[in-house]
């Protein structure tokens, strides 16, 4: 087992509390995985929400915790390639909850819910992926086609898993070594020439602005 000296005891205690909260009140469509070698890295598998171009895919992301968590927000990255205005090509996630709107009382559960909401309601006005943002604003059908293609090639197909289940113990963050390989497994991608039958894209919501504000999505550049 790793010593996990990169996080102080008070942060590990807080992390255990937060993971217990997630286990008791699991977020819809999200499964959390604890890294026994490094508690500062939290993995999560997020199901693509139904009715979006990300449906039928499962996207792995990670949250990096600092030594002064929760006073500083975690940093979020998608490990699965995804075509989305607010997710950069290197996986960086653009969401105010992880930046200027962070509050130590929000917790990891709230962060995970907001990130999944971002898949439902993108915020193209402040895009990290300019191509995705431009297409979403100007040609939704083309944006949806690109997003579905990425989902079909890079994202794992949905499988039945217990929503919000934490696959390792959260009592003292003790994790069975046999599960470690799961954490390090990379998403297998199909050949670059692979194609995906495309469905007719859904029309974007007419009340995007209100719902985005409620979810706290988007990055302000002020």
RAUR-V975052 format. One record per pair of residues at least 12 apart in sequence whose C-alpha atoms are under 8 Angstrom apart, sorted by the first residue. I is the first residue (numbers start at 1). J is the second residue. D is the distance in Angstrom with one decimal. If there is no record, write none. Layout:
# RAUR-V975052
I,J,D ; I,J,D
This chain:
# RAUR-V975052
1,36,7.1 ; 1,37,6.5 ; 1,177,7.7 ; 2,36,7.1 ; 2,37,5.0 ; 2,38,7.0 ; 3,37,7.8 ; 4,37,6.9 ; 4,38,5.6 ; 4,39,6.4 ; 6,38,7.9 ; 6,40,7.4 ; 6,67,7.0 ; 7,39,7.4 ; 7,40,6.7 ; 7,66,7.5 ; 7,67,5.3 ; 8,67,6.5 ; 11,67,7.0 ; 11,68,7.1 ; 11,69,6.2 ; 11,70,7.7 ; 12,39,7.5 ; 14,70,8.0 ; 16,170,5.7 ; 16,171,6.8 ; 16,172,6.6 ; 16,173,6.4 ; 18,107,6.8 ; 18,108,6.6 ; 18,109,7.5 ; 19,108,8.0 ; 19,166,7.8 ; 19,170,6.3 ; 20,170,6.1 ; 20,171,7.7 ; 21,109,7.8 ; 22,109,5.9 ; 22,164,6.8 ; 22,166,7.9 ; 23,164,6.5 ; 23,165,6.0 ; 23,166,6.2 ; 25,164,7.7 ; 26,163,6.3 ; 26,164,4.1 ; 26,165,6.7 ; 27,109,7.0 ; 27,112,7.8 ; 27,113,6.6 ; 27,163,6.8 ; 27,164,5.2 ; 28,113,8.0 ; 28,163,5.8 ; 28,164,6.5 ; 29,46,5.9 ; 29,47,5.1 ; 29,48,7.8 ; 29,49,7.7 ; 29,163,5.4 ; 29,164,6.8 ; 30,44,6.6 ; 30,45,5.7 ; 30,46,4.7 ; 30,47,6.3 ; 30,112,7.6 ; 30,163,5.7 ; 30,164,4.9 ; 30,165,7.8 ; 31,44,5.5 ; 31,45,5.1 ; 31,46,6.7 ; 31,161,7.8 ; 31,162,7.4 ; 31,163,5.9 ; 31,164,4.3 ; 31,165,5.2 ; 31,166,6.2 ; 32,44,4.3 ; 32,45,6.5 ; 32,164,6.3 ; 32,165,6.3 ; 32,166,4.9 ; 32,167,7.1 ; 33,45,7.9 ; 33,166,5.6 ; 33,167,5.8 ; 33,168,6.8 ; 33,183,7.4 ; 34,166,7.3 ; 34,167,7.4 ; 34,168,6.2 ; 34,173,7.8 ; 34,175,7.5 ; 35,175,7.7 ; 35,180,7.0 ; 35,183,6.6 ; 36,173,7.4 ; 36,174,7.0 ; 36,175,5.4 ; 36,176,7.8 ; 36,177,7.5 ; 36,180,7.0 ; 37,180,7.9 ; 40,63,8.0 ; 40,64,5.7 ; 40,65,4.8 ; 40,66,6.9 ; 41,62,6.5 ; 41,63,5.7 ; 41,64,4.8 ; 41,65,6.4 ; 42,62,5.5 ; 42,63,5.1 ; 42,64,6.6 ; 42,65,7.9 ; 43,60,7.0 ; 43,61,5.8 ; 43,62,4.4 ; 43,63,6.5 ; 43,183,7.5 ; 44,60,5.7 ; 44,61,5.4 ; 44,62,6.2 ; 45,58,6.2 ; 45,59,5.5 ; 45,60,4.5 ; 45,61,6.5 ; 46,58,5.4 ; 46,59,5.1 ; 46,60,6.3 ; 46,61,7.6 ; 46,116,6.9 ; 47,59,6.4 ; 47,158,6.8 ; 48,116,7.7 ; 48,119,7.2 ; 49,116,7.6 ; 49,119,7.1 ; 49,120,6.7 ; 51,202,7.1 ; 52,119,7.5 ; 52,120,6.4 ; 52,202,7.3 ; 53,144,5.5 ; 53,145,7.6 ; 53,147,5.6 ; 53,148,4.9 ; 53,151,7.6 ; 53,201,7.3 ; 54,119,7.3 ; 54,147,6.8 ; 54,148,6.1 ; 54,151,5.8 ; 55,151,8.0 ; 56,151,7.9 ; 56,157,5.7 ; 56,158,5.2 ; 57,151,5.9 ; 57,152,7.2 ; 57,155,5.1 ; 57,156,5.4 ; 57,157,4.8 ; 57,158,5.3 ; 58,155,5.5 ; 58,156,5.1 ; 58,157,6.1 ; 58,158,5.6 ; 59,78,7.3 ; 59,79,7.5 ; 59,80,5.4 ; 59,155,5.7 ; 59,156,7.0 ; 60,78,6.1 ; 60,79,5.5 ; 60,80,5.5 ; 61,76,7.2 ; 61,77,5.6 ; 61,78,4.1 ; 61,79,5.2 ; 61,80,7.0 ; 62,76,5.8 ; 62,77,5.4 ; 62,78,6.4 ; 62,79,7.1 ; 63,75,5.5 ; 63,76,4.6 ; 63,77,6.6 ; 64,76,6.5 ; 69,104,7.8 ; 70,104,4.9 ; 70,105,7.7 ; 70,107,7.5 ; 71,103,7.5 ; 71,104,5.2 ; 72,102,7.7 ; 72,104,7.2 ; 73,98,5.5 ; 73,99,6.9 ; 73,102,6.1 ; 73,103,7.8 ; 73,104,7.5 ; 74,98,6.5 ; 75,98,6.7 ; 76,92,6.3 ; 76,93,5.6 ; 76,98,7.5 ; 77,90,7.9 ; 77,91,4.8 ; 77,92,4.5 ; 77,93,5.5 ; 78,90,8.0 ; 78,91,4.4 ; 78,92,6.5 ; 78,93,7.1 ; 79,91,6.1 ; 79,187,7.9 ; 80,154,6.5 ; 80,155,6.3 ; 80,187,6.4 ; 81,150,7.0 ; 81,154,6.0 ; 81,155,7.3 ; 82,147,6.9 ; 82,150,5.8 ; 82,151,6.6 ; 82,154,7.5 ; 82,155,7.9 ; 83,129,7.9 ; 83,132,6.5 ; 83,146,6.7 ; 83,147,4.9 ; 83,150,6.2 ; 84,119,7.8 ; 84,122,7.3 ; 84,129,6.7 ; 84,132,5.7 ; 84,133,7.4 ; 84,147,7.0 ; 85,122,6.5 ; 85,123,6.8 ; 85,124,5.5 ; 85,126,7.9 ; 85,127,4.8 ; 85,128,5.9 ; 85,129,4.8 ; 85,130,6.5 ; 85,131,7.5 ; 85,132,4.7 ; 85,133,4.5 ; 85,136,7.8 ; 86,118,7.9 ; 86,122,6.7 ; 86,123,6.6 ; 86,124,7.0 ; 86,126,7.3 ; 86,127,5.0 ; 86,128,5.2 ; 86,129,6.3 ; 86,133,7.8 ; 86,218,7.1 ; 87,127,7.7 ; 87,128,5.9 ; 87,129,6.3 ; 88,128,5.0 ; 88,129,5.1 ; 89,129,6.8 ; 94,127,7.7 ; 94,128,6.8 ; 94,217,7.9 ; 94,218,6.2 ; 94,219,5.6 ; 95,115,7.7 ; 95,216,7.2 ; 95,217,4.9 ; 95,218,4.7 ; 95,219,5.2 ; 96,216,6.1 ; 96,217,5.7 ; 96,218,5.6 ; 96,219,5.0 ; 96,220,7.0 ; 97,111,6.9 ; 97,114,7.7 ; 97,216,6.0 ; 97,217,7.0 ; 98,111,7.5 ; 99,219,7.7 ; 100,220,8.0 ; 101,216,7.8 ; 114,215,5.8 ; 114,216,7.1 ; 114,217,7.1 ; 117,215,6.6 ; 118,212,8.0 ; 118,215,7.7 ; 118,217,6.4 ; 121,208,6.5 ; 121,211,7.3 ; 121,212,6.2 ; 122,212,7.7 ; 122,217,7.7 ; 122,218,7.7 ; 123,212,7.2 ; 123,217,6.8 ; 123,218,5.3 ; 124,136,6.7 ; 124,137,6.8 ; 125,218,8.0 ; 126,218,6.3 ; 126,219,6.0 ; 126,220,7.1 ; 126,221,8.0 ; 127,218,7.9 ; 140,201,7.8 ; 140,203,7.3 ; 140,204,7.3 ; 141,200,7.9 ; 141,201,5.7 ; 141,202,7.9 ; 144,201,5.8 ; 145,198,6.7 ; 145,201,7.3 ; 148,196,7.8 ; 148,198,7.0 ; 149,195,7.2 ; 149,196,5.9 ; 149,198,7.6 ; 152,195,8.0 ; 152,196,6.0 ; 153,189,5.9 ; 153,190,5.4 ; 153,191,7.9 ; 153,194,6.9 ; 153,195,7.7 ; 153,196,7.6 ; 154,187,7.0 ; 154,188,7.0 ; 154,189,5.0 ; 154,190,6.8 ; 155,187,7.1 ; 155,189,7.8 ; 156,187,7.0 ; 156,188,7.9
